[in-house]
């Protein structure tokens, strides 16, 4: 596998890969397990991918869609289990994240999270801020439409207060007011489980992203499948709106 990794690196890796982690519930249902057990299996897949992307592959940016702003509509039992799992994962995996040089950031509105989960997440962010290998971003209580509305409000406030002239508003100004400011747009967005939609994820940032929709349910997603997707991505001709042949 090491030869394949070196070949991937030599061919040029995407700078930023974003993944919608889909299929935990269906994975559990197929095995007669609870949805909470599916999320536990999904967390193991997250750990597996993070370690591979950071230690072996040397990916620069990885963003994972862990919990959407719409996921609060799920049952209280499932949401509670997810919040507890997030807290447990943050606290238990912190030493490994630091040792691997992984910097963790979170995008989304953390104010709605249970206090113990929010504090655990904030602790990991603070403790890993000097990581200099993989930049890991977790989208948590995140919705792209909400992110865009939030950016509009910030810009309007800046104009009203005199901090910003309306003539200065451009794409760069708008992007600077998004949660993902300072993070390059994703080159590749992957959604597992075969679903082919963004589900309110990185709508602004995905303008020129490539997409992959593997059928694999998230808990079964492996580094080997990730490598296959990256290899296929390397065959694509990214023109960013330019005419073919230019």
C-alpha positions, 0 to 999 in steps of 0.5 A: 500500500505504501507504493500506492500512497507514494504514487498518489502523492507524486500525481498530486493530491487535492489540497482540501477534501470535504466529506459528508459522513452518510449512512450510519443509521442504515448501516446499523439497521442492516445489522439489527443495531440501534442508530446510536451503535451506528454512530459509534461505528461511524466514529471509528471510521472517522478516527481511521480516516483522520489518522490515515489522511494525516500520518500516511497520506499527508493531506493538507485540509480535511473537512467532515460534516458531522452534525447539521443544523437540521439534525436537531429534528432527529429523536432526542435519544439519537441526538443525545447519543451523538452529543455524548459521542462527540464529547467522548471522542474529543476527550479520548482522542485528544492525545492522539490528535496532538501527537499526530500534529493535527489542528482541529477547527469547528465551523457552525454554531456551538452555542446550541450544544450541551455545555459539556460537549461544547466545552470538550470541543472548545478544549480540543480546538485550543489544545491542537491550535499549533498542529502543523500537519493535517488541518481538520475541520469539523462541521458541527451544528452547521448549515450552509444557508445559515452560514450565508445568512450570518455572513450577510448580517455581519456585512450589513452591520459593518456597512451600517456602522461605517466599518465597511463601504458598500462599494467594497463588497465583493466575493472576497469580502463575503468569503471573509465573513463565512465560517470557513474563512482562511480555509481553501475551498474544497477541491473534492467533496465526497458523500458516502452511502450513494446519496447525491446531494449536498444537503446544505453543506458548503454551498458557497465553497463548492462552486468549483468542487469535484464530487464523488458519491460512493455507495459505501455506508460511512462505517465501512469507508476505508483508507483503501476506498479513499485512495481509489477516489483520489486516484479517480479524481486525479484523472479529471480535467478541472477547468474552473469555467474555462473553455475546453482546450484553453 
